[in-house]
């Protein structure tokens, strides 16, 4: 948070260096773009679809191990924390596993719900901190696939 504060309001001696001022301008622009993407799901007013569903899930070793583990543990209803486009929920629903995906990206969660039509996967805009209150003890397991690196 301290670094963010310095970037938003740099000390005068940093602004005096033209090279640093140029880099600082680029960083401020990128921070603004990231905020727009988080708040609205757009980048410069256009939908940002950089992250899409995997082309071939059979090649994803970690996903195949997860799929096997869920079947072995006889999990029938799991929550996917940070589900983003919901690809995992849709794939697992083919195995009869009902997945309830949650994410804090309001636009993407609507797209996930749209693409899940006809599956047993469901999606909801919900911060993970509110999961226990909203759905107490409803799930056989939880998935946080490709999520933890976004929390730091």
PyMOL commands that set and color helices and strands:
alter all, ss='L'
color gray80, all
select helices_A, chain A and resi 2-8+12-15+18-40+57-59+61-72+87-93+106-115+128-134+148-150
alter helices_A, ss='H'
color red, helices_A
select strands_A, chain A and resi 42-43+46-47+77-81+98-103+122-125+141-143
alter strands_A, ss='S'
color yellow, strands_A
deselect
rebuild
show_as cartoon
